[in-house]
Amino acid sequence: MKRFLTFLVILSGFFAANMFADDPIENITLNIIKNGSTGNGNPRTPALAPTASLDGHTFYINGGHADFVVQLLDEDDNVVYQTVMPSETNSIVLPSTLSGVYQIQLLWGDWMFYGWINL
């Protein structure tokens, strides 16, 4: 019985520690916009937006992706940061001087994937 009670105390401590731990990783919902023509008029499979997340000032794209131009826009739609995210990497570090809510845009040819992040 003592072993069982000890196990319960340890188990409850584990769950209490996890309950108060901060999970800084924020999943980002990306939307899709296609600019330009749609080709020859034949229906095509719709593009899937990449899955992305943010941990502090580190932006992640989960899984494989093309070379993206990454832009951050402020509330006035001014580009405050722009860089290229090569397909060989899955993360970039955004400037630590930026804080607040920004629109993030991933540009690839005629495609734009966008969402909002809070730095």
C-alpha positions in Angstrom: 0.0 0.0 0.0 2.9 2.4 0.8 4.4 1.7 -2.6 1.1 2.5 -4.3 0.7 5.8 -2.3 4.3 6.7 -3.1 3.6 6.0 -6.8 0.5 8.2 -6.7 2.4 11.1 -5.0 5.2 10.9 -7.6 2.7 10.7 -10.5 0.6 13.6 -9.2 3.8 15.7 -8.9 4.7 14.9 -12.5 1.3 16.0 -13.8 1.4 19.2 -11.6 4.8 20.1 -13.1 3.6 19.6 -16.6 0.4 21.6 -15.9 2.5 24.7 -14.9 5.2 24.4 -17.6 5.1 27.0 -20.3 4.9 25.6 -23.8 6.4 28.4 -25.9 5.8 26.7 -29.2 2.9 28.4 -31.1 1.4 26.7 -34.1 0.7 29.1 -37.0 -2.2 28.7 -39.4 -1.1 29.6 -42.9 -3.6 30.6 -45.6 -3.0 30.4 -49.4 -3.3 32.9 -52.2 -2.5 32.1 -55.8 -1.6 35.1 -58.1 -1.5 34.9 -61.9 -3.2 32.6 -64.3 -4.5 29.2 -63.5 -2.9 27.5 -66.5 -4.8 25.7 -69.3 -8.1 25.5 -67.4 -7.8 21.9 -66.4 -8.6 21.3 -62.7 -5.6 20.8 -60.5 -5.1 19.5 -57.0 -5.1 22.5 -54.6 -1.9 23.4 -52.9 -1.4 22.6 -49.3 0.0 25.2 -47.0 3.0 24.2 -45.1 2.7 23.6 -41.3 4.6 26.2 -39.3 5.3 27.1 -35.7 7.0 29.8 -33.7 9.2 29.3 -30.6 10.2 32.7 -29.3 11.8 34.4 -32.4 12.6 31.1 -34.2 10.2 30.3 -37.1 9.9 26.7 -38.1 8.4 25.0 -41.2 7.7 21.4 -40.5 8.5 19.0 -43.3 10.0 19.7 -46.7 9.4 22.9 -48.6 10.6 25.0 -51.5 12.9 28.0 -51.2 10.6 30.7 -49.7 11.0 34.5 -49.5 9.9 35.3 -45.9 8.4 38.7 -45.2 7.1 40.2 -42.0 4.6 43.0 -42.4 3.5 45.4 -39.6 0.0 46.6 -39.0 0.4 49.3 -41.8 1.4 46.6 -44.3 5.0 47.8 -44.4 7.7 45.1 -44.9 9.8 45.3 -41.8 11.9 42.2 -42.4 12.6 40.0 -45.5 14.9 37.0 -46.0 15.2 33.8 -48.0 14.5 30.5 -46.3 16.3 27.9 -48.3 14.7 24.5 -48.8 17.6 22.8 -46.9 16.6 24.5 -43.6 13.6 24.1 -41.5 14.0 27.2 -39.3 15.1 30.8 -39.3 15.7 33.2 -36.4 13.7 36.4 -36.7 15.2 39.7 -35.4 15.0 39.9 -31.6 14.4 43.7 -32.0 10.9 43.0 -33.4 8.0 42.7 -31.0 4.2 42.7 -31.5 1.8 41.2 -34.0 3.1 40.8 -37.6 1.7 39.2 -40.7 4.2 36.6 -42.0 4.3 35.8 -45.7 6.0 32.9 -47.4 6.4 33.7 -51.1 7.0 31.1 -53.7 6.5 31.9 -57.4 2.8 32.8 -57.8 1.9 31.4 -54.4 1.7 33.2 -51.1 1.2 31.5 -47.8 0.4 33.9 -44.9 -0.5 34.0 -41.3 -0.1 36.1 -38.1 2.6 35.8 -35.5 3.1 37.4 -32.1 6.7 38.2 -31.3 
